[in-house]
Amino acid sequence: MSTPGAHRSSTRVPPAMQRRLERRARVRADASLPAADLLQLMRLASPSLPVGGFSYSEGLEAAVASARVRDEAGVLAWLVDQLHLVLARGELPVVARALGAWRSDDFARASALNRWFSATRESSELRQQAEQMGRSLGVWLRNAGTTSARLAALDALPPAPTWPVAFALAAAELRAVPRAVLLAFAAGWAENMVQSALKAVPLGQLAAQRVLTGLAAEVPAAVDAALQITFADMQASAPMLAILSSQHEEQYSRLFRS
Protein backbone atom coordinates (compact mmCIF):
# COMPACT_ATOMS: atom_id res chain seq x y z
CA MET A 1 0.00 0.00 0.00
CA SER A 2 1.52 3.30 -1.04
CA THR A 3 1.81 6.24 1.29
CA PRO A 4 0.34 9.68 0.42
CA GLY A 5 3.85 11.06 0.05
CA ALA A 6 4.81 8.32 -2.38
CA HIS A 7 1.65 8.94 -4.39
CA ARG A 8 2.43 12.64 -4.74
CA SER A 9 5.99 11.83 -5.78
CA SER A 10 4.81 9.40 -8.46
CA THR A 11 2.56 12.03 -10.05
CA ARG A 12 5.22 14.68 -10.41
CA VAL A 13 5.98 15.82 -13.95
CA PRO A 14 9.20 14.18 -15.22
CA PRO A 15 12.08 16.66 -15.65
CA ALA A 16 12.21 16.23 -19.44
CA MET A 17 8.51 16.91 -19.79
CA GLN A 18 8.78 19.89 -17.43
CA ARG A 19 11.48 21.40 -19.64
CA ARG A 20 9.28 20.92 -22.72
CA LEU A 21 6.37 22.61 -20.96
CA GLU A 22 8.58 25.51 -19.93
CA ARG A 23 9.85 25.93 -23.50
CA ARG A 24 6.26 25.97 -24.79
CA ALA A 25 5.33 28.55 -22.18
CA ARG A 26 8.22 30.75 -23.29
CA VAL A 27 7.15 30.42 -26.91
CA ARG A 28 3.58 31.42 -25.98
CA ALA A 29 4.92 34.37 -23.99
CA ASP A 30 7.09 35.48 -26.89
CA ALA A 31 4.17 35.14 -29.32
CA SER A 32 1.95 37.34 -27.14
CA LEU A 33 4.24 40.37 -27.59
CA PRO A 34 2.16 43.28 -28.95
CA ALA A 35 2.83 44.05 -32.60
CA ALA A 36 4.29 47.50 -31.92
CA ASP A 37 6.73 46.09 -29.38
CA LEU A 38 7.64 43.18 -31.65
CA LEU A 39 8.42 45.58 -34.49
CA GLN A 40 10.56 47.71 -32.18
CA LEU A 41 12.44 44.64 -30.97
CA MET A 42 13.07 43.65 -34.59
CA ARG A 43 14.35 47.16 -35.20
CA LEU A 44 16.82 46.84 -32.34
CA ALA A 45 18.05 43.56 -33.84
CA SER A 46 18.45 45.01 -37.33
CA PRO A 47 21.99 45.66 -38.63
CA SER A 48 20.57 48.91 -40.02
CA LEU A 49 20.23 50.29 -36.48
CA PRO A 50 22.45 53.42 -36.62
CA VAL A 51 24.94 52.46 -33.91
CA GLY A 52 27.90 51.55 -36.15
CA GLY A 53 27.86 47.78 -35.59
CA PHE A 54 28.59 47.17 -39.27
CA SER A 55 32.05 48.72 -38.91
CA TYR A 56 33.37 46.03 -36.52
CA SER A 57 34.42 42.43 -37.16
CA GLU A 58 35.36 41.52 -33.55
CA GLY A 59 38.64 39.96 -34.58
CA LEU A 60 37.23 38.06 -37.56
CA GLU A 61 39.20 40.17 -40.04
CA ALA A 62 42.43 39.33 -38.19
CA ALA A 63 41.46 35.65 -38.15
CA VAL A 64 41.05 35.77 -41.92
CA ALA A 65 44.35 37.62 -42.38
CA SER A 66 46.16 34.96 -40.33
CA ALA A 67 44.47 32.14 -42.32
CA ARG A 68 42.64 30.77 -39.28
CA VAL A 69 39.41 31.36 -41.17
CA ARG A 70 39.51 30.61 -44.88
CA ASP A 71 36.04 29.76 -46.14
CA GLU A 72 32.34 29.32 -45.38
CA ALA A 73 32.89 26.33 -43.09
CA GLY A 74 35.59 28.19 -41.21
CA VAL A 75 33.37 31.24 -40.73
CA LEU A 76 30.53 29.15 -39.34
CA ALA A 77 32.82 27.22 -36.99
CA TRP A 78 34.46 30.44 -35.78
CA LEU A 79 31.16 32.23 -35.12
CA VAL A 80 29.53 29.22 -33.44
CA ASP A 81 32.48 29.03 -31.06
CA GLN A 82 32.29 32.76 -30.41
CA LEU A 83 28.54 32.49 -29.77
CA HIS A 84 28.86 29.73 -27.16
CA LEU A 85 32.20 30.61 -25.58
CA VAL A 86 31.93 34.40 -25.53
CA LEU A 87 28.38 35.71 -26.01
CA ALA A 88 26.61 33.02 -23.99
CA ARG A 89 28.99 33.57 -21.05
CA GLY A 90 29.37 37.34 -21.25
CA GLU A 91 27.27 39.66 -23.39
CA LEU A 92 24.00 37.73 -23.23
CA PRO A 93 23.97 37.29 -19.42
CA VAL A 94 24.77 40.99 -19.06
CA VAL A 95 21.80 41.87 -21.27
CA ALA A 96 19.52 39.62 -19.21
CA ARG A 97 20.66 41.04 -15.87
CA ALA A 98 20.70 44.64 -17.07
CA LEU A 99 17.18 44.21 -18.44
CA GLY A 100 15.97 43.31 -14.96
CA ALA A 101 17.97 46.14 -13.41
CA TRP A 102 16.50 48.77 -15.73
CA ARG A 103 12.95 47.49 -15.31
CA SER A 104 13.26 47.71 -11.54
CA ASP A 105 15.08 51.09 -11.75
CA ASP A 106 18.07 49.54 -9.99
CA PHE A 107 20.63 51.96 -11.41
CA ALA A 108 23.36 50.77 -9.05
CA ARG A 109 23.06 47.24 -10.41
CA ALA A 110 23.04 48.49 -14.00
CA SER A 111 26.21 50.46 -13.26
CA ALA A 112 27.90 47.42 -11.70
CA LEU A 113 27.09 45.32 -14.77
CA ASN A 114 28.41 48.06 -17.03
CA ARG A 115 31.69 48.20 -15.09
CA TRP A 116 32.01 44.42 -15.22
CA PHE A 117 31.50 44.32 -18.97
CA SER A 118 33.88 47.21 -19.62
CA ALA A 119 36.56 45.53 -17.49
CA THR A 120 36.26 42.28 -19.45
CA ARG A 121 37.09 43.87 -22.81
CA GLU A 122 40.52 42.41 -23.51
CA SER A 123 41.77 44.90 -26.09
CA SER A 124 41.36 48.60 -26.74
CA GLU A 125 39.44 47.80 -29.94
CA LEU A 126 36.88 45.66 -28.15
CA ARG A 127 36.39 48.28 -25.45
CA GLN A 128 36.09 51.03 -28.05
CA GLN A 129 33.42 49.03 -29.85
CA ALA A 130 31.40 48.39 -26.68
CA GLU A 131 31.52 52.05 -25.63
CA GLN A 132 30.95 53.60 -29.06
CA MET A 133 27.92 51.43 -29.79
CA GLY A 134 26.54 51.99 -26.29
CA ARG A 135 26.82 55.77 -26.58
CA SER A 136 25.35 55.72 -30.09
CA LEU A 137 22.32 53.75 -28.95
CA GLY A 138 21.78 56.29 -26.16
CA VAL A 139 21.84 59.11 -28.73
CA TRP A 140 19.43 57.19 -30.95
CA LEU A 141 17.01 56.64 -28.06
CA ARG A 142 17.09 60.34 -27.20
CA ASN A 143 16.49 61.35 -30.82
CA ALA A 144 13.62 58.86 -30.95
CA GLY A 145 11.94 60.76 -28.14
CA THR A 146 12.94 58.67 -25.13
CA THR A 147 13.18 60.85 -22.03
CA SER A 148 13.45 59.14 -18.68
CA ALA A 149 15.54 58.83 -15.55
CA ARG A 150 16.77 55.54 -17.00
CA LEU A 151 18.25 57.26 -20.05
CA ALA A 152 19.93 59.86 -17.85
CA ALA A 153 21.37 57.02 -15.75
CA LEU A 154 22.64 55.32 -18.92
CA ASP A 155 24.41 58.49 -20.04
CA ALA A 156 26.08 58.79 -16.63
CA LEU A 157 27.50 55.25 -16.54
CA PRO A 158 31.29 55.27 -16.06
CA PRO A 159 33.50 55.07 -18.00
CA ALA A 160 30.82 55.03 -20.73
CA PRO A 161 27.62 53.11 -21.42
CA THR A 162 28.43 49.77 -23.05
CA TRP A 163 26.49 48.09 -25.82
CA PRO A 164 24.81 45.21 -23.89
CA VAL A 165 23.69 47.51 -21.07
CA ALA A 166 22.38 50.13 -23.52
CA PHE A 167 20.57 47.44 -25.54
CA ALA A 168 18.94 46.19 -22.35
CA LEU A 169 17.67 49.70 -21.61
CA ALA A 170 16.21 50.05 -25.11
CA ALA A 171 14.43 46.71 -24.67
CA ALA A 172 13.32 47.45 -21.10
CA GLU A 173 10.60 49.76 -22.38
CA LEU A 174 9.08 46.91 -24.41
CA ARG A 175 6.79 44.18 -23.13
CA ALA A 176 9.17 41.43 -24.18
CA VAL A 177 10.26 38.53 -22.01
CA PRO A 178 14.02 38.24 -21.40
CA ARG A 179 14.40 35.30 -23.75
CA ALA A 180 12.95 37.29 -26.65
CA VAL A 181 15.27 40.19 -25.89
CA LEU A 182 18.32 37.92 -25.85
CA LEU A 183 17.26 36.25 -29.09
CA ALA A 184 17.04 39.68 -30.71
CA PHE A 185 20.47 40.68 -29.37
CA ALA A 186 22.06 37.47 -30.66
CA ALA A 187 20.32 37.78 -34.03
CA GLY A 188 21.65 41.31 -34.48
CA TRP A 189 25.15 40.14 -33.60
CA ALA A 190 24.91 37.27 -36.09
CA GLU A 191 23.75 39.56 -38.90
CA ASN A 192 26.61 42.01 -38.31
CA MET A 193 29.24 39.29 -38.09
CA VAL A 194 28.10 37.58 -41.28
CA GLN A 195 28.13 40.94 -43.04
CA SER A 196 31.73 41.30 -41.89
CA ALA A 197 32.56 37.84 -43.25
CA LEU A 198 31.03 38.76 -46.61
CA LYS A 199 33.74 41.39 -47.08
CA ALA A 200 36.66 39.92 -45.14
CA VAL A 201 36.80 36.32 -46.46
CA PRO A 202 35.04 37.17 -48.85
CA LEU A 203 31.84 35.11 -48.95
CA GLY A 204 29.08 35.02 -51.53
CA GLN A 205 25.52 35.93 -50.60
CA LEU A 206 24.30 32.32 -50.67
CA ALA A 207 27.19 31.18 -48.49
CA ALA A 208 26.41 33.99 -46.05
CA GLN A 209 22.79 32.85 -45.84
CA ARG A 210 23.91 29.30 -45.08
CA VAL A 211 26.13 30.62 -42.29
CA LEU A 212 23.18 32.57 -40.86
CA THR A 213 21.05 29.42 -40.99
CA GLY A 214 23.72 27.51 -39.11
CA LEU A 215 23.98 30.26 -36.48
CA ALA A 216 20.20 30.43 -36.12
CA ALA A 217 20.20 26.75 -35.17
CA GLU A 218 22.71 27.47 -32.38
CA VAL A 219 21.33 30.72 -30.97
CA PRO A 220 18.41 29.33 -28.88
CA ALA A 221 20.70 27.01 -26.90
CA ALA A 222 23.16 29.85 -26.31
CA VAL A 223 20.35 32.10 -25.08
CA ASP A 224 18.98 29.42 -22.76
CA ALA A 225 22.47 28.87 -21.33
CA ALA A 226 22.87 32.61 -20.77
CA LEU A 227 19.58 32.79 -18.90
CA GLN A 228 20.66 30.01 -16.55
CA ILE A 229 24.28 30.98 -15.88
CA THR A 230 25.15 32.36 -12.46
CA PHE A 231 27.03 35.62 -12.06
CA ALA A 232 29.99 33.70 -10.58
CA ASP A 233 30.23 31.63 -13.79
CA MET A 234 30.03 34.57 -16.17
CA GLN A 235 33.30 35.18 -18.00
CA ALA A 236 34.83 36.71 -21.08
CA SER A 237 38.01 34.68 -21.42
CA ALA A 238 38.78 34.05 -25.09
CA PRO A 239 42.58 34.24 -25.34
CA MET A 240 42.95 33.77 -29.10
CA LEU A 241 40.20 36.29 -29.79
CA ALA A 242 41.98 38.79 -27.53
CA ILE A 243 45.32 38.15 -29.26
CA LEU A 244 43.80 38.58 -32.72
CA SER A 245 42.03 41.74 -31.64
CA SER A 246 45.32 43.17 -30.37
CA GLN A 247 47.08 42.17 -33.60
CA HIS A 248 44.31 43.79 -35.62
CA GLU A 249 45.11 47.12 -33.96
CA GLU A 250 48.49 47.02 -35.78
CA GLN A 251 47.29 45.32 -38.95
CA TYR A 252 48.64 47.09 -42.03
CA SER A 253 45.49 46.97 -44.14
CA ARG A 254 42.04 46.54 -42.71
CA LEU A 255 38.40 47.10 -43.56
CA PHE A 256 36.97 47.09 -40.03
CA ARG A 257 37.57 48.91 -36.76
CA SER A 258 37.98 45.66 -34.82
C-alpha positions as CSV (number, residue, x, y, z in Angstrom):
1,M,0.0,0.0,0.0
2,S,1.5,3.3,-1.0
3,T,1.8,6.2,1.3
4,P,0.3,9.7,0.4
5,G,3.8,11.1,0.1
6,A,4.8,8.3,-2.4
7,H,1.7,8.9,-4.4
8,R,2.4,12.6,-4.7
9,S,6.0,11.8,-5.8
10,S,4.8,9.4,-8.5
11,T,2.6,12.0,-10.0
12,R,5.2,14.7,-10.4
13,V,6.0,15.8,-14.0
14,P,9.2,14.2,-15.2
15,P,12.1,16.7,-15.6
16,A,12.2,16.2,-19.4
17,M,8.5,16.9,-19.8
18,Q,8.8,19.9,-17.4
19,R,11.5,21.4,-19.6
20,R,9.3,20.9,-22.7
21,L,6.4,22.6,-21.0
22,E,8.6,25.5,-19.9
23,R,9.8,25.9,-23.5
24,R,6.3,26.0,-24.8
25,A,5.3,28.5,-22.2
26,R,8.2,30.7,-23.3
27,V,7.1,30.4,-26.9
28,R,3.6,31.4,-26.0
29,A,4.9,34.4,-24.0
30,D,7.1,35.5,-26.9
31,A,4.2,35.1,-29.3
32,S,2.0,37.3,-27.1
33,L,4.2,40.4,-27.6
34,P,2.2,43.3,-29.0
35,A,2.8,44.1,-32.6
36,A,4.3,47.5,-31.9
37,D,6.7,46.1,-29.4
38,L,7.6,43.2,-31.7
39,L,8.4,45.6,-34.5
40,Q,10.6,47.7,-32.2
41,L,12.4,44.6,-31.0
42,M,13.1,43.7,-34.6
43,R,14.3,47.2,-35.2
44,L,16.8,46.8,-32.3
45,A,18.1,43.6,-33.8
46,S,18.5,45.0,-37.3
47,P,22.0,45.7,-38.6
48,S,20.6,48.9,-40.0
49,L,20.2,50.3,-36.5
50,P,22.4,53.4,-36.6
51,V,24.9,52.5,-33.9
52,G,27.9,51.5,-36.1
53,G,27.9,47.8,-35.6
54,F,28.6,47.2,-39.3
55,S,32.0,48.7,-38.9
56,Y,33.4,46.0,-36.5
57,S,34.4,42.4,-37.2
58,E,35.4,41.5,-33.6
59,G,38.6,40.0,-34.6
60,L,37.2,38.1,-37.6
61,E,39.2,40.2,-40.0
62,A,42.4,39.3,-38.2
63,A,41.5,35.7,-38.1
64,V,41.0,35.8,-41.9
65,A,44.4,37.6,-42.4
66,S,46.2,35.0,-40.3
67,A,44.5,32.1,-42.3
68,R,42.6,30.8,-39.3
69,V,39.4,31.4,-41.2
70,R,39.5,30.6,-44.9
71,D,36.0,29.8,-46.1
72,E,32.3,29.3,-45.4
73,A,32.9,26.3,-43.1
74,G,35.6,28.2,-41.2
75,V,33.4,31.2,-40.7
76,L,30.5,29.1,-39.3
77,A,32.8,27.2,-37.0
78,W,34.5,30.4,-35.8
79,L,31.2,32.2,-35.1
80,V,29.5,29.2,-33.4
81,D,32.5,29.0,-31.1
82,Q,32.3,32.8,-30.4
83,L,28.5,32.5,-29.8
84,H,28.9,29.7,-27.2
85,L,32.2,30.6,-25.6
86,V,31.9,34.4,-25.5
87,L,28.4,35.7,-26.0
88,A,26.6,33.0,-24.0
89,R,29.0,33.6,-21.1
90,G,29.4,37.3,-21.3
91,E,27.3,39.7,-23.4
92,L,24.0,37.7,-23.2
93,P,24.0,37.3,-19.4
94,V,24.8,41.0,-19.1
95,V,21.8,41.9,-21.3
96,A,19.5,39.6,-19.2
97,R,20.7,41.0,-15.9
98,A,20.7,44.6,-17.1
99,L,17.2,44.2,-18.4
100,G,16.0,43.3,-15.0
101,A,18.0,46.1,-13.4
102,W,16.5,48.8,-15.7
103,R,13.0,47.5,-15.3
104,S,13.3,47.7,-11.5
105,D,15.1,51.1,-11.7
106,D,18.1,49.5,-10.0
107,F,20.6,52.0,-11.4
108,A,23.4,50.8,-9.1
109,R,23.1,47.2,-10.4
110,A,23.0,48.5,-14.0
111,S,26.2,50.5,-13.3
112,A,27.9,47.4,-11.7
113,L,27.1,45.3,-14.8
114,N,28.4,48.1,-17.0
115,R,31.7,48.2,-15.1
116,W,32.0,44.4,-15.2
117,F,31.5,44.3,-19.0
118,S,33.9,47.2,-19.6
119,A,36.6,45.5,-17.5
120,T,36.3,42.3,-19.5
121,R,37.1,43.9,-22.8
122,E,40.5,42.4,-23.5
123,S,41.8,44.9,-26.1
124,S,41.4,48.6,-26.7
125,E,39.4,47.8,-29.9
126,L,36.9,45.7,-28.1
127,R,36.4,48.3,-25.5
128,Q,36.1,51.0,-28.0
129,Q,33.4,49.0,-29.8
130,A,31.4,48.4,-26.7
131,E,31.5,52.0,-25.6
132,Q,31.0,53.6,-29.1
133,M,27.9,51.4,-29.8
134,G,26.5,52.0,-26.3
135,R,26.8,55.8,-26.6
136,S,25.3,55.7,-30.1
137,L,22.3,53.7,-29.0
138,G,21.8,56.3,-26.2
139,V,21.8,59.1,-28.7
140,W,19.4,57.2,-31.0
141,L,17.0,56.6,-28.1
142,R,17.1,60.3,-27.2
143,N,16.5,61.4,-30.8
144,A,13.6,58.9,-31.0
145,G,11.9,60.8,-28.1
146,T,12.9,58.7,-25.1
147,T,13.2,60.8,-22.0
148,S,13.4,59.1,-18.7
149,A,15.5,58.8,-15.6
150,R,16.8,55.5,-17.0
151,L,18.2,57.3,-20.0
152,A,19.9,59.9,-17.8
153,A,21.4,57.0,-15.8
154,L,22.6,55.3,-18.9
155,D,24.4,58.5,-20.0
156,A,26.1,58.8,-16.6
157,L,27.5,55.3,-16.5
158,P,31.3,55.3,-16.1
159,P,33.5,55.1,-18.0
160,A,30.8,55.0,-20.7
161,P,27.6,53.1,-21.4
162,T,28.4,49.8,-23.1
163,W,26.5,48.1,-25.8
164,P,24.8,45.2,-23.9
165,V,23.7,47.5,-21.1
166,A,22.4,50.1,-23.5
167,F,20.6,47.4,-25.5
168,A,18.9,46.2,-22.3
169,L,17.7,49.7,-21.6
170,A,16.2,50.0,-25.1
171,A,14.4,46.7,-24.7
172,A,13.3,47.4,-21.1
173,E,10.6,49.8,-22.4
174,L,9.1,46.9,-24.4
175,R,6.8,44.2,-23.1
176,A,9.2,41.4,-24.2
177,V,10.3,38.5,-22.0
178,P,14.0,38.2,-21.4
179,R,14.4,35.3,-23.8
180,A,12.9,37.3,-26.6
181,V,15.3,40.2,-25.9
182,L,18.3,37.9,-25.9
183,L,17.3,36.3,-29.1
184,A,17.0,39.7,-30.7
185,F,20.5,40.7,-29.4
186,A,22.1,37.5,-30.7
187,A,20.3,37.8,-34.0
188,G,21.6,41.3,-34.5
189,W,25.2,40.1,-33.6
190,A,24.9,37.3,-36.1
191,E,23.8,39.6,-38.9
192,N,26.6,42.0,-38.3
193,M,29.2,39.3,-38.1
194,V,28.1,37.6,-41.3
195,Q,28.1,40.9,-43.0
196,S,31.7,41.3,-41.9
197,A,32.6,37.8,-43.3
198,L,31.0,38.8,-46.6
199,K,33.7,41.4,-47.1
200,A,36.7,39.9,-45.1
201,V,36.8,36.3,-46.5
202,P,35.0,37.2,-48.8
203,L,31.8,35.1,-49.0
204,G,29.1,35.0,-51.5
205,Q,25.5,35.9,-50.6
206,L,24.3,32.3,-50.7
207,A,27.2,31.2,-48.5
208,A,26.4,34.0,-46.0
209,Q,22.8,32.9,-45.8
210,R,23.9,29.3,-45.1
211,V,26.1,30.6,-42.3
212,L,23.2,32.6,-40.9
213,T,21.0,29.4,-41.0
214,G,23.7,27.5,-39.1
215,L,24.0,30.3,-36.5
216,A,20.2,30.4,-36.1
217,A,20.2,26.8,-35.2
218,E,22.7,27.5,-32.4
219,V,21.3,30.7,-31.0
220,P,18.4,29.3,-28.9
221,A,20.7,27.0,-26.9
222,A,23.2,29.9,-26.3
223,V,20.4,32.1,-25.1
224,D,19.0,29.4,-22.8
225,A,22.5,28.9,-21.3
226,A,22.9,32.6,-20.8
227,L,19.6,32.8,-18.9
228,Q,20.7,30.0,-16.6
229,I,24.3,31.0,-15.9
230,T,25.2,32.4,-12.5
231,F,27.0,35.6,-12.1
232,A,30.0,33.7,-10.6
233,D,30.2,31.6,-13.8
234,M,30.0,34.6,-16.2
235,Q,33.3,35.2,-18.0
236,A,34.8,36.7,-21.1
237,S,38.0,34.7,-21.4
238,A,38.8,34.0,-25.1
239,P,42.6,34.2,-25.3
240,M,42.9,33.8,-29.1
241,L,40.2,36.3,-29.8
242,A,42.0,38.8,-27.5
243,I,45.3,38.2,-29.3
244,L,43.8,38.6,-32.7
245,S,42.0,41.7,-31.6
246,S,45.3,43.2,-30.4
247,Q,47.1,42.2,-33.6
248,H,44.3,43.8,-35.6
249,E,45.1,47.1,-34.0
250,E,48.5,47.0,-35.8
251,Q,47.3,45.3,-39.0
252,Y,48.6,47.1,-42.0
253,S,45.5,47.0,-44.1
254,R,42.0,46.5,-42.7
255,L,38.4,47.1,-43.6
256,F,37.0,47.1,-40.0
257,R,37.6,48.9,-36.8
258,S,38.0,45.7,-34.8
